[in-house]
Amino acid sequence: MAVPLSPDTFLHALRAEGVHVEPHAGWRTRNRNAAGPWGPVHGVMLHHTAGRDSVALCRDGRPDLPGPLCIGVIAKDATVHLVGYGRTNHAGAGAAGVLNAVRVEAPLPAPGADAVDGNARFYGFEIENLGDGHDPYPEVQLAAAARVSAAVCRAHGWSAASVIAHKEWTRRKIDLSFPMASMRTRIGRLLGAKPQPSAATPSYAPFPGAAFFTIGRRSALITALGRRLVAEGCGRYAVGPGPVWSDADRASYAAWQRRLGYTGADADGIPGARSWAALRVPKEG
Protein backbone atom coordinates (compact mmCIF):
# COMPACT_ATOMS: atom_id res chain seq x y z
CA MET A 1 0.00 0.00 0.00
CA ALA A 2 1.43 3.38 -0.94
CA VAL A 3 0.55 6.97 -1.67
CA PRO A 4 1.03 7.63 -5.42
CA LEU A 5 4.22 9.40 -6.41
CA SER A 6 3.97 13.07 -7.31
CA PRO A 7 4.25 13.70 -11.08
CA ASP A 8 7.73 15.17 -10.73
CA THR A 9 8.98 12.34 -8.51
CA PHE A 10 7.54 9.85 -11.00
CA LEU A 11 9.24 11.56 -13.94
CA HIS A 12 12.56 11.66 -12.09
CA ALA A 13 12.24 7.95 -11.26
CA LEU A 14 11.71 7.06 -14.93
CA ARG A 15 14.67 9.10 -16.11
CA ALA A 16 16.91 7.76 -13.36
CA GLU A 17 16.08 4.23 -14.54
CA GLY A 18 17.17 5.07 -18.09
CA VAL A 19 13.69 5.41 -19.60
CA HIS A 20 13.46 7.59 -22.72
CA VAL A 21 10.47 9.78 -21.85
CA GLU A 22 8.33 11.94 -24.14
CA PRO A 23 6.04 14.05 -21.92
CA HIS A 24 2.95 15.32 -23.74
CA ALA A 25 1.46 18.71 -22.96
CA GLY A 26 -0.70 18.68 -19.85
CA TRP A 27 0.16 15.12 -18.85
CA ARG A 28 0.63 15.96 -15.17
CA THR A 29 -3.00 16.97 -14.66
CA ARG A 30 -4.80 14.82 -17.24
CA ASN A 31 -6.57 12.06 -15.31
CA ARG A 32 -9.90 10.61 -14.18
CA ASN A 33 -9.52 11.60 -10.53
CA ALA A 34 -12.93 13.30 -10.64
CA ALA A 35 -14.46 9.81 -10.99
CA GLY A 36 -12.90 8.69 -7.71
CA PRO A 37 -9.64 8.82 -5.77
CA TRP A 38 -6.40 7.38 -7.08
CA GLY A 39 -4.65 5.41 -4.35
CA PRO A 40 -3.52 3.87 -2.25
CA VAL A 41 -1.62 2.14 -5.04
CA HIS A 42 -0.33 -1.43 -4.90
CA GLY A 43 1.39 -2.11 -8.20
CA VAL A 44 1.90 -1.65 -11.93
CA MET A 45 -0.42 -3.08 -14.59
CA LEU A 46 0.81 -3.64 -18.15
CA HIS A 47 -1.40 -3.83 -21.23
CA HIS A 48 -1.06 -4.02 -24.99
CA THR A 49 -2.88 -1.49 -27.15
CA ALA A 50 -4.33 -3.97 -29.68
CA GLY A 51 -3.61 -1.33 -32.31
CA ARG A 52 -0.99 0.93 -33.81
CA ASP A 53 -0.48 4.69 -33.54
CA SER A 54 -2.21 4.60 -30.18
CA VAL A 55 -0.78 7.62 -28.38
CA ALA A 56 -3.62 9.99 -29.27
CA LEU A 57 -6.24 7.35 -28.47
CA CYS A 58 -4.70 6.60 -25.08
CA ARG A 59 -4.48 10.30 -24.32
CA ASP A 60 -7.98 11.32 -25.45
CA GLY A 61 -9.97 8.11 -25.06
CA ARG A 62 -12.97 6.90 -27.05
CA PRO A 63 -16.60 8.06 -27.20
CA ASP A 64 -17.53 5.23 -24.83
CA LEU A 65 -14.45 5.50 -22.59
CA PRO A 66 -12.96 8.90 -21.67
CA GLY A 67 -9.22 9.33 -21.65
CA PRO A 68 -6.60 9.05 -20.51
CA LEU A 69 -6.55 5.27 -20.91
CA CYS A 70 -3.14 4.93 -19.23
CA ILE A 71 -0.30 6.95 -17.80
CA GLY A 72 2.16 6.10 -20.55
CA VAL A 73 2.33 4.43 -23.95
CA ILE A 74 5.48 2.38 -24.58
CA ALA A 75 6.23 2.64 -28.31
CA LYS A 76 8.14 0.15 -30.41
CA ASP A 77 11.15 2.46 -30.53
CA ALA A 78 11.30 2.43 -26.68
CA THR A 79 9.92 5.95 -26.28
CA VAL A 80 7.54 6.20 -23.33
CA HIS A 81 4.87 8.77 -24.14
CA LEU A 82 3.44 10.26 -20.94
CA VAL A 83 -0.19 11.11 -21.72
CA GLY A 84 -1.72 11.37 -18.23
CA TYR A 85 -1.06 10.96 -14.56
CA GLY A 86 -3.33 9.74 -11.83
CA ARG A 87 -6.43 7.61 -12.09
CA THR A 88 -6.80 6.43 -15.70
CA ASN A 89 -9.29 4.18 -17.46
CA HIS A 90 -6.94 1.25 -17.97
CA ALA A 91 -7.80 -1.61 -15.63
CA GLY A 92 -11.51 -1.65 -14.86
CA ALA A 93 -12.86 -4.08 -12.31
CA GLY A 94 -10.87 -7.14 -11.29
CA ALA A 95 -10.43 -9.82 -8.69
CA ALA A 96 -10.07 -9.04 -4.99
CA GLY A 97 -7.88 -12.13 -4.56
CA VAL A 98 -5.42 -10.84 -7.16
CA LEU A 99 -5.25 -7.44 -5.48
CA ASN A 100 -4.61 -9.07 -2.11
CA ALA A 101 -1.78 -11.15 -3.61
CA VAL A 102 -0.19 -8.08 -5.21
CA ARG A 103 -0.52 -6.20 -1.94
CA VAL A 104 1.62 -8.77 -0.10
CA GLU A 105 3.66 -9.76 -3.20
CA ALA A 106 2.48 -13.36 -3.09
CA PRO A 107 1.95 -15.74 -6.04
CA LEU A 108 -1.04 -14.69 -8.09
CA PRO A 109 -4.23 -16.76 -7.99
CA ALA A 110 -6.34 -17.21 -11.09
CA PRO A 111 -8.60 -14.17 -11.44
CA GLY A 112 -12.05 -14.57 -9.95
CA ALA A 113 -15.13 -12.37 -10.04
CA ASP A 114 -14.65 -8.71 -10.94
CA ALA A 115 -15.15 -6.95 -7.61
CA VAL A 116 -12.42 -4.30 -7.18
CA ASP A 117 -11.69 -1.07 -9.07
CA GLY A 118 -8.22 -1.46 -10.54
CA ASN A 119 -8.12 2.08 -11.92
CA ALA A 120 -7.75 3.32 -8.35
CA ARG A 121 -5.04 0.84 -7.33
CA PHE A 122 -2.53 0.51 -10.18
CA TYR A 123 -0.22 2.53 -12.37
CA GLY A 124 -1.30 1.66 -15.91
CA PHE A 125 0.94 1.44 -18.99
CA GLU A 126 0.08 0.44 -22.56
CA ILE A 127 2.64 -1.34 -24.75
CA GLU A 128 1.99 -0.66 -28.42
CA ASN A 129 1.28 -4.01 -30.10
CA LEU A 130 -1.57 -5.60 -32.04
CA GLY A 131 -1.70 -8.44 -29.52
CA ASP A 132 -2.43 -10.98 -32.25
CA GLY A 133 0.58 -13.19 -31.59
CA HIS A 134 2.20 -12.10 -34.86
CA ASP A 135 3.10 -8.45 -34.22
CA PRO A 136 6.63 -8.52 -32.74
CA TYR A 137 7.78 -6.79 -29.58
CA PRO A 138 11.20 -5.31 -30.40
CA GLU A 139 13.83 -5.97 -27.75
CA VAL A 140 14.16 -2.24 -27.04
CA GLN A 141 10.42 -2.06 -26.35
CA LEU A 142 10.49 -4.97 -23.92
CA ALA A 143 13.50 -3.42 -22.20
CA ALA A 144 11.63 -0.12 -21.90
CA ALA A 145 8.59 -1.84 -20.38
CA ALA A 146 10.84 -3.50 -17.82
CA ARG A 147 12.59 -0.22 -17.01
CA VAL A 148 9.29 1.64 -16.57
CA SER A 149 8.04 -1.06 -14.21
CA ALA A 150 11.32 -1.18 -12.31
CA ALA A 151 11.35 2.59 -11.92
CA VAL A 152 7.95 2.62 -10.22
CA CYS A 153 8.77 -0.44 -8.10
CA ARG A 154 12.12 1.01 -7.01
CA ALA A 155 10.49 4.30 -6.01
CA HIS A 156 7.93 2.48 -3.84
CA GLY A 157 10.22 -0.27 -2.52
CA TRP A 158 8.23 -2.97 -4.34
CA SER A 159 9.55 -6.15 -5.94
CA ALA A 160 8.78 -7.42 -9.44
CA ALA A 161 5.85 -9.33 -7.92
CA SER A 162 3.99 -6.01 -7.85
CA VAL A 163 3.84 -5.95 -11.67
CA ILE A 164 0.96 -7.76 -13.36
CA ALA A 165 -0.65 -8.07 -16.78
CA HIS A 166 -4.25 -7.10 -17.44
CA LYS A 167 -5.17 -10.74 -18.08
CA GLU A 168 -3.91 -11.63 -14.62
CA TRP A 169 -6.34 -9.08 -13.15
CA THR A 170 -9.57 -10.13 -14.85
CA ARG A 171 -10.95 -12.95 -16.97
CA ARG A 172 -12.36 -10.35 -19.38
CA LYS A 173 -8.98 -9.55 -20.96
CA ILE A 174 -6.25 -11.33 -22.92
CA ASP A 175 -3.40 -8.82 -22.65
CA LEU A 176 -0.50 -9.06 -22.45
CA SER A 177 0.45 -11.29 -25.35
CA PHE A 178 3.85 -12.32 -23.95
CA PRO A 179 4.74 -14.33 -20.83
CA MET A 180 4.67 -12.18 -17.71
CA ALA A 181 7.06 -14.54 -15.93
CA SER A 182 9.86 -13.47 -18.26
CA MET A 183 8.95 -9.80 -17.84
CA ARG A 184 9.01 -10.09 -14.05
CA THR A 185 12.41 -11.78 -14.33
CA ARG A 186 13.69 -8.80 -16.33
CA ILE A 187 12.29 -6.38 -13.78
CA GLY A 188 13.82 -8.34 -10.91
CA ARG A 189 17.25 -8.19 -12.53
CA LEU A 190 16.97 -4.43 -12.90
CA LEU A 191 15.90 -4.03 -9.29
CA GLY A 192 18.83 -6.16 -8.19
CA ALA A 193 21.30 -3.74 -9.78
CA LYS A 194 21.92 -0.01 -9.72
CA PRO A 195 19.74 1.98 -12.14
CA GLN A 196 21.37 2.78 -15.46
CA PRO A 197 20.32 6.28 -16.57
CA SER A 198 22.58 6.03 -19.62
CA ALA A 199 20.32 3.56 -21.45
CA ALA A 200 20.39 3.92 -25.22
CA THR A 201 17.87 6.34 -26.66
CA PRO A 202 15.91 5.75 -29.86
CA SER A 203 17.40 6.70 -33.19
CA TYR A 204 15.43 9.14 -35.32
CA ALA A 205 15.45 9.62 -39.07
CA PRO A 206 17.45 12.61 -40.31
CA PHE A 207 15.57 15.29 -42.21
CA PRO A 208 15.63 14.26 -45.89
CA GLY A 209 15.10 17.82 -47.18
CA ALA A 210 11.93 19.58 -48.30
CA ALA A 211 12.43 18.46 -51.92
CA PHE A 212 11.92 14.85 -50.83
CA PHE A 213 8.22 15.50 -50.21
CA THR A 214 6.70 15.54 -53.68
CA ILE A 215 3.35 14.02 -54.59
CA GLY A 216 3.83 10.37 -55.50
CA ARG A 217 7.13 9.88 -53.64
CA ARG A 218 7.20 6.34 -52.21
CA SER A 219 9.19 5.50 -49.08
CA ALA A 220 8.82 3.62 -45.79
CA LEU A 221 9.88 6.90 -44.20
CA ILE A 222 6.59 8.45 -45.31
CA THR A 223 4.65 5.69 -43.56
CA ALA A 224 6.67 6.29 -40.40
CA LEU A 225 6.02 10.02 -40.68
CA GLY A 226 2.29 9.43 -41.09
CA ARG A 227 2.14 7.16 -38.07
CA ARG A 228 3.81 9.80 -35.92
CA LEU A 229 1.33 12.42 -37.15
CA VAL A 230 -1.57 10.12 -36.23
CA ALA A 231 0.01 9.47 -32.83
CA GLU A 232 0.15 13.22 -32.23
CA GLY A 233 -3.52 13.62 -33.16
CA CYS A 234 -2.71 15.42 -36.42
CA GLY A 235 -3.67 12.68 -38.89
CA ARG A 236 -6.04 13.78 -41.63
CA TYR A 237 -6.29 10.42 -43.37
CA ALA A 238 -9.45 8.76 -44.69
CA VAL A 239 -7.28 5.68 -45.33
CA GLY A 240 -3.71 5.19 -44.22
CA PRO A 241 -1.14 6.45 -43.63
CA GLY A 242 0.82 4.69 -46.34
CA PRO A 243 4.19 4.85 -48.10
CA VAL A 244 3.21 7.32 -50.87
CA TRP A 245 3.33 11.08 -50.16
CA SER A 246 -0.16 12.44 -50.81
CA ASP A 247 -2.40 15.43 -50.20
CA ALA A 248 -3.56 13.74 -47.00
CA ASP A 249 0.04 13.56 -45.75
CA ARG A 250 0.50 17.23 -46.55
CA ALA A 251 -2.73 18.18 -44.75
CA SER A 252 -1.66 16.10 -41.75
CA TYR A 253 1.76 17.71 -41.62
CA ALA A 254 0.20 21.16 -41.90
CA ALA A 255 -1.85 20.31 -38.80
CA TRP A 256 1.39 19.40 -37.03
CA GLN A 257 3.01 22.69 -38.09
CA ARG A 258 0.01 24.60 -36.73
CA ARG A 259 0.33 22.62 -33.49
CA LEU A 260 3.88 23.94 -33.22
CA GLY A 261 2.65 27.52 -33.72
CA TYR A 262 3.40 28.01 -37.41
CA THR A 263 0.87 29.98 -39.46
CA GLY A 264 0.27 31.04 -43.05
CA ALA A 265 2.89 29.97 -45.55
CA ASP A 266 4.95 28.46 -42.73
CA ALA A 267 2.20 25.86 -42.22
CA ASP A 268 2.07 24.68 -45.83
CA GLY A 269 2.39 20.95 -45.05
CA ILE A 270 5.92 20.58 -46.41
CA PRO A 271 8.30 19.43 -43.66
CA GLY A 272 11.07 21.74 -42.55
CA ALA A 273 14.09 20.88 -40.46
CA ARG A 274 12.74 22.24 -37.16
CA SER A 275 9.25 20.75 -37.37
CA TRP A 276 10.76 17.44 -38.51
CA ALA A 277 13.11 17.33 -35.54
CA ALA A 278 10.20 18.05 -33.16
CA LEU A 279 8.15 15.17 -34.59
CA ARG A 280 10.91 12.56 -33.97
CA VAL A 281 10.20 10.17 -36.81
CA PRO A 282 11.84 6.77 -36.18
CA LYS A 283 14.38 5.49 -38.68
CA GLU A 284 12.40 2.35 -39.40
CA GLY A 285 8.77 2.58 -40.41
C-alpha positions in Angstrom: 0.0 0.0 0.0 1.4 3.4 -0.9 0.6 7.0 -1.7 1.0 7.6 -5.4 4.2 9.4 -6.4 4.0 13.1 -7.3 4.3 13.7 -11.1 7.7 15.2 -10.7 9.0 12.3 -8.5 7.5 9.8 -11.0 9.2 11.6 -13.9 12.6 11.7 -12.1 12.2 7.9 -11.3 11.7 7.1 -14.9 14.7 9.1 -16.1 16.9 7.8 -13.4 16.1 4.2 -14.5 17.2 5.1 -18.1 13.7 5.4 -19.6 13.5 7.6 -22.7 10.5 9.8 -21.9 8.3 11.9 -24.1 6.0 14.1 -21.9 2.9 15.3 -23.7 1.5 18.7 -23.0 -0.7 18.7 -19.9 0.2 15.1 -18.8 0.6 16.0 -15.2 -3.0 17.0 -14.7 -4.8 14.8 -17.2 -6.6 12.1 -15.3 -9.9 10.6 -14.2 -9.5 11.6 -10.5 -12.9 13.3 -10.6 -14.5 9.8 -11.0 -12.9 8.7 -7.7 -9.6 8.8 -5.8 -6.4 7.4 -7.1 -4.6 5.4 -4.4 -3.5 3.9 -2.2 -1.6 2.1 -5.0 -0.3 -1.4 -4.9 1.4 -2.1 -8.2 1.9 -1.7 -11.9 -0.4 -3.1 -14.6 0.8 -3.6 -18.1 -1.4 -3.8 -21.2 -1.1 -4.0 -25.0 -2.9 -1.5 -27.1 -4.3 -4.0 -29.7 -3.6 -1.3 -32.3 -1.0 0.9 -33.8 -0.5 4.7 -33.5 -2.2 4.6 -30.2 -0.8 7.6 -28.4 -3.6 10.0 -29.3 -6.2 7.3 -28.5 -4.7 6.6 -25.1 -4.5 10.3 -24.3 -8.0 11.3 -25.4 -10.0 8.1 -25.1 -13.0 6.9 -27.1 -16.6 8.1 -27.2 -17.5 5.2 -24.8 -14.5 5.5 -22.6 -13.0 8.9 -21.7 -9.2 9.3 -21.6 -6.6 9.0 -20.5 -6.5 5.3 -20.9 -3.1 4.9 -19.2 -0.3 6.9 -17.8 2.2 6.1 -20.5 2.3 4.4 -24.0 5.5 2.4 -24.6 6.2 2.6 -28.3 8.1 0.1 -30.4 11.2 2.5 -30.5 11.3 2.4 -26.7 9.9 6.0 -26.3 7.5 6.2 -23.3 4.9 8.8 -24.1 3.4 10.3 -20.9 -0.2 11.1 -21.7 -1.7 11.4 -18.2 -1.1 11.0 -14.6 -3.3 9.7 -11.8 -6.4 7.6 -12.1 -6.8 6.4 -15.7 -9.3 4.2 -17.5 -6.9 1.3 -18.0 -7.8 -1.6 -15.6 -11.5 -1.6 -14.9 -12.9 -4.1 -12.3 -10.9 -7.1 -11.3 -10.4 -9.8 -8.7 -10.1 -9.0 -5.0 -7.9 -12.1 -4.6 -5.4 -10.8 -7.2 -5.2 -7.4 -5.5 -4.6 -9.1 -2.1 -1.8 -11.2 -3.6 -0.2 -8.1 -5.2 -0.5 -6.2 -1.9 1.6 -8.8 -0.1 3.7 -9.8 -3.2 2.5 -13.4 -3.1 2.0 -15.7 -6.0 -1.0 -14.7 -8.1 -4.2 -16.8 -8.0 -6.3 -17.2 -11.1 -8.6 -14.2 -11.4 -12.0 -14.6 -9.9 -15.1 -12.4 -10.0 -14.7 -8.7 -10.9 -15.1 -7.0 -7.6 -12.4 -4.3 -7.2 -11.7 -1.1 -9.1 -8.2 -1.5 -10.5 -8.1 2.1 -11.9 -7.7 3.3 -8.4 -5.0 0.8 -7.3 -2.5 0.5 -10.2 -0.2 2.5 -12.4 -1.3 1.7 -15.9 0.9 1.4 -19.0 0.1 0.4 -22.6 2.6 -1.3 -24.7 2.0 -0.7 -28.4 1.3 -4.0 -30.1 -1.6 -5.6 -32.0 -1.7 -8.4 -29.5 -2.4 -11.0 -32.3 0.6 -13.2 -31.6 2.2 -12.1 -34.9 3.1 -8.5 -34.2 6.6 -8.5 -32.7 7.8 -6.8 -29.6 11.2 -5.3 -30.4 13.8 -6.0 -27.8 14.2 -2.2 -27.0 10.4 -2.1 -26.4 10.5 -5.0 -23.9 13.5 -3.4 -22.2 11.6 -0.1 -21.9 8.6 -1.8 -20.4 10.8 -3.5 -17.8 12.6 -0.2 -17.0 9.3 1.6 -16.6 8.0 -1.1 -14.2 11.3 -1.2 -12.3 11.4 2.6 -11.9 8.0 2.6 -10.2 8.8 -0.4 -8.1 12.1 1.0 -7.0 10.5 4.3 -6.0 7.9 2.5 -3.8 10.2 -0.3 -2.5 8.2 -3.0 -4.3 9.5 -6.1 -5.9 8.8 -7.4 -9.4 5.8 -9.3 -7.9 4.0 -6.0 -7.8 3.8 -5.9 -11.7 1.0 -7.8 -13.4 -0.7 -8.1 -16.8 -4.3 -7.1 -17.4 -5.2 -10.7 -18.1 -3.9 -11.6 -14.6 -6.3 -9.1 -13.1 -9.6 -10.1 -14.8 -11.0 -12.9 -17.0 -12.4 -10.3 -19.4 -9.0 -9.6 -21.0 -6.3 -11.3 -22.9 -3.4 -8.8 -22.6 -0.5 -9.1 -22.5 0.5 -11.3 -25.4 3.8 -12.3 -24.0 4.7 -14.3 -20.8 4.7 -12.2 -17.7 7.1 -14.5 -15.9 9.9 -13.5 -18.3 9.0 -9.8 -17.8 9.0 -10.1 -14.1 12.4 -11.8 -14.3 13.7 -8.8 -16.3 12.3 -6.4 -13.8 13.8 -8.3 -10.9 17.2 -8.2 -12.5 17.0 -4.4 -12.9 15.9 -4.0 -9.3 18.8 -6.2 -8.2 21.3 -3.7 -9.8 21.9 0.0 -9.7 19.7 2.0 -12.1 21.4 2.8 -15.5 20.3 6.3 -16.6 22.6 6.0 -19.6 20.3 3.6 -21.5 20.4 3.9 -25.2 17.9 6.3 -26.7 15.9 5.7 -29.9 17.4 6.7 -33.2 15.4 9.1 -35.3 15.5 9.6 -39.1 17.5 12.6 -40.3 15.6 15.3 -42.2 15.6 14.3 -45.9 15.1 17.8 -47.2 11.9 19.6 -48.3 12.4 18.5 -51.9 11.9 14.9 -50.8 8.2 15.5 -50.2 6.7 15.5 -53.7 3.4 14.0 -54.6 3.8 10.4 -55.5 7.1 9.9 -53.6 7.2 6.3 -52.2 9.2 5.5 -49.1 8.8 3.6 -45.8 9.9 6.9 -44.2 6.6 8.5 -45.3 4.7 5.7 -43.6 6.7 6.3 -40.4 6.0 10.0 -40.7 2.3 9.4 -41.1 2.1 7.2 -38.1 3.8 9.8 -35.9 1.3 12.4 -37.2 -1.6 10.1 -36.2 0.0 9.5 -32.8 0.1 13.2 -32.2 -3.5 13.6 -33.2 -2.7 15.4 -36.4 -3.7 12.7 -38.9 -6.0 13.8 -41.6 -6.3 10.4 -43.4 -9.4 8.8 -44.7 -7.3 5.7 -45.3 -3.7 5.2 -44.2 -1.1 6.5 -43.6 0.8 4.7 -46.3 4.2 4.9 -48.1 3.2 7.3 -50.9 3.3 11.1 -50.2 -0.2 12.4 -50.8 -2.4 15.4 -50.2 -3.6 13.7 -47.0 0.0 13.6 -45.8 0.5 17.2 -46.5 -2.7 18.2 -44.7 -1.7 16.1 -41.7 1.8 17.7 -41.6 0.2 21.2 -41.9 -1.9 20.3 -38.8 1.4 19.4 -37.0 3.0 22.7 -38.1 0.0 24.6 -36.7 0.3 22.6 -33.5 3.9 23.9 -33.2 2.7 27.5 -33.7 3.4 28.0 -37.4 0.9 30.0 -39.5 0.3 31.0 -43.1 2.9 30.0 -45.6 5.0 28.5 -42.7 2.2 25.9 -42.2 2.1 24.7 -45.8 2.4 20.9 -45.0 5.9 20.6 -46.4 8.3 19.4 -43.7 11.1 21.7 -42.5 14.1 20.9 -40.5 12.7 22.2 -37.2 9.2 20.8 -37.4 10.8 17.4 -38.5 13.1 17.3 -35.5 10.2 18.0 -33.2 8.1 15.2 -34.6 10.9 12.6 -34.0 10.2 10.2 -36.8 11.8 6.8 -36.2 14.4 5.5 -38.7 12.4 2.3 -39.4 8.8 2.6 -40.4 
